[in-house]
Amino acid sequence: MNLEYVVKISDDDTYQKEQIPCTREAWTVGDALHRIDGPAVIIRNSATGEVYKEEYYENGKLHRIGGPAKIEFHPKWGCRAESYYEEGQRHRVDGPASRSVDLATGITILEAWAQNDVSHREDGPAWIARDGRTGVAIDEAWYLNGKNHRVDGPALVRRDPETGIAFHEEWMQHGGHLRENGAATVGRDRQTGEVTIQYRMFEGWLITETVDEYFNQRAAPPVPKP
């Protein structure tokens, strides 16, 4: 089947904030972005011709099998990002659906797992953000079918980029805070790792231990006077 492609080249302002003039090359069939043998959208530096962004479309939807459908170089931040899409949805089953790499250090600063356009991973955190200098995973989040969920540890973890200490942890299952044996939210000192605050569940609310004692006293039956 021979497709009648229309290729339009125009000015593009994607990198206007960085004051980089760019051109946009767009491939269409009819009114839809579409190309089966390469990217349907290509954005280049007007002066150097360097490619900053490529996007693969089929029938107007971001789509590519066997590779990322969006590939972008951020000149201001010095990183390269890629995302996998199928039929317009962020989707990948054998690795992160989105990934960004710091080109100066080679550190992967972002990984995000998604299937059918929702955050999802069964064997680890679905969201990992790393410090571009130290490589420390400063943010980790576990998701299952779009909801925060983890049964063997905290579903949300934040670490200090210098010390690596987890200064904030939240235990969650099926999108809600839940921990049977211990505090559902824990805060620690970034330098020593000492626990500074804990929140436990009380009738569906997260409360500190001090407040927890207060509520327990109020909930207790009154002591009869002799």
C-alpha positions in Angstrom: 0.0 0.0 0.0 1.5 3.3 -1.1 0.9 6.1 1.3 0.7 9.7 0.2 2.9 11.5 2.8 2.8 15.2 3.2 6.0 16.6 4.8 5.8 20.1 6.3 8.8 22.1 7.6 8.1 25.1 9.9 9.6 27.1 12.7 9.3 25.6 16.1 9.4 27.3 19.5 9.9 24.2 21.8 13.2 25.5 23.0 12.3 29.2 22.9 13.1 29.6 26.6 16.7 28.4 25.9 16.7 30.9 23.0 17.5 28.1 20.5 15.8 28.6 17.1 14.5 25.3 15.8 12.6 23.8 12.8 9.9 21.2 12.9 9.5 18.5 10.3 6.1 16.8 10.4 4.9 13.8 8.3 1.2 13.4 7.9 -1.2 11.2 6.0 -4.5 13.0 5.6 -4.9 15.1 8.8 -3.0 12.7 11.1 0.6 12.5 12.0 1.8 9.2 10.5 4.9 7.5 9.4 5.7 3.8 9.5 9.5 3.8 8.6 10.8 6.6 10.9 9.8 9.5 13.2 6.8 11.5 12.1 8.0 14.6 14.0 11.6 15.8 14.0 12.8 19.0 15.7 16.3 20.3 14.8 18.5 23.1 15.8 18.1 25.6 12.9 21.7 26.6 13.0 23.5 23.3 13.4 21.0 20.8 12.1 21.4 18.8 15.4 18.3 16.7 16.1 16.7 17.6 19.5 13.5 15.6 19.4 12.0 12.7 17.5 8.4 11.4 17.8 6.9 8.3 16.2 3.3 8.4 15.3 0.8 6.1 13.6 -2.7 7.3 12.7 -2.2 10.4 14.9 -1.1 8.4 18.0 2.3 8.1 19.6 3.2 4.5 18.7 6.3 2.4 18.2 7.0 -1.3 18.6 10.5 -2.3 19.7 11.8 1.2 20.6 11.0 4.5 22.2 8.3 6.6 20.5 9.7 9.8 22.0 13.4 10.7 22.1 14.5 14.1 23.3 17.7 15.9 24.0 17.5 18.7 26.6 20.4 21.1 25.8 19.8 23.3 28.9 19.9 20.3 31.3 22.3 18.1 29.4 20.2 15.0 29.5 18.6 12.6 27.0 15.0 11.3 27.6 13.1 8.5 25.9 9.5 7.2 26.4 7.7 4.1 25.0 4.2 4.4 23.7 1.8 2.0 22.0 -1.5 3.3 20.6 -1.1 6.6 22.3 -0.5 5.2 25.8 2.7 5.0 27.8 3.5 1.3 27.8 6.3 -1.2 28.1 6.5 -4.6 29.7 10.2 -5.4 29.7 11.6 -2.2 31.2 10.9 1.4 32.1 8.5 3.2 29.9 10.4 6.5 30.5 14.0 7.0 31.1 16.3 10.0 31.3 20.1 10.0 31.4 22.5 12.8 32.5 24.9 12.9 29.6 27.8 14.4 31.6 27.9 11.7 34.3 26.1 8.8 32.5 23.8 8.5 35.5 20.2 7.4 34.8 18.4 10.2 36.6 14.8 9.0 36.0 13.1 5.6 35.4 9.3 5.2 35.3 7.5 1.9 34.7 4.1 2.1 33.1 1.6 -0.2 31.3 -1.5 0.9 29.5 -0.8 4.5 30.6 -0.7 3.8 34.4 2.2 3.4 36.7 2.9 -0.3 37.3 5.7 -2.6 38.3 5.5 -5.9 40.1 9.2 -6.5 41.0 10.4 -3.1 42.2 9.7 0.6 42.4 7.8 2.0 39.4 9.4 5.4 39.8 13.0 6.1 40.5 14.7 9.5 40.5 18.4 9.7 41.1 20.7 12.6 41.9 22.7 13.5 38.8 25.9 14.0 40.8 25.9 11.2 43.4 23.7 8.6 41.7 21.7 8.2 45.0 18.1 7.2 44.4 16.5 10.3 46.0 12.9 9.2 45.2 11.4 5.8 44.9 7.7 4.9 44.6 6.1 1.5 44.3 2.9 1.3 42.1 0.6 -1.5 41.1 -2.0 -0.7 38.6 -1.7 3.0 39.2 -1.9 2.8 43.0 0.8 3.1 45.6 1.3 -0.5 46.8 4.0 -2.6 48.5 3.7 -5.4 51.0 7.4 -5.9 52.0 8.5 -2.4 52.8 7.6 1.3 52.3 5.9 2.3 49.1 7.4 5.8 49.1 11.0 6.5 50.0 13.0 9.7 49.9 16.8 9.9 50.5 19.3 12.6 51.1 21.5 12.9 47.9 24.7 13.2 49.9 24.3 10.8 52.8 21.9 8.3 51.1 19.8 8.2 54.3 16.1 7.5 53.8 14.7 10.5 55.6 11.1 9.9 54.7 9.2 6.6 54.3 5.5 5.7 53.8 3.9 2.3 54.0 1.0 1.9 51.6 -1.1 -0.8 50.0 -3.8 -0.4 47.3 -3.3 3.4 47.4 -3.9 3.9 51.1 -1.6 4.1 54.1 -1.3 0.7 55.8 1.2 -1.0 58.2 0.1 -3.6 60.7 3.3 -3.7 62.8 4.8 -0.2 63.1 4.4 3.4 62.0 2.9 4.0 58.5 5.1 7.1 58.0 8.6 7.6 59.4 10.8 10.6 59.3 14.6 10.5 60.0 17.4 12.9 60.4 19.2 13.3 57.1 22.7 13.1 58.7 22.3 10.5 61.5 19.4 8.4 60.4 17.8 8.8 63.8 14.0 8.6 63.8 12.6 12.1 64.4 8.9 11.6 63.9 6.4 8.7 63.4 2.8 8.6 62.3 0.5 5.7 63.0 -3.0 4.9 61.7 -5.9 5.8 64.0 -9.4 5.3 62.7 -8.2 6.1 59.2 -6.0 9.0 60.1 -2.3 9.4 60.3 -1.4 10.8 63.7 1.8 11.2 65.7 2.6 9.0 68.6 1.9 11.8 71.1 -1.5 12.6 69.6 -2.1 8.9 69.4 -1.8 8.6 73.2 -4.2 11.5 73.6 -6.8 9.9 71.4 -6.4 6.6 73.1 -7.1 8.3 76.5 -10.2 10.0 75.1 -11.5 6.7 73.7 -11.0 4.8 77.0 -14.1 4.4 79.1 -14.3 6.8 82.1 -13.0 5.5 85.4 -15.8 5.3 88.0 -15.4 7.4 91.2 -15.2 5.5 94.4 
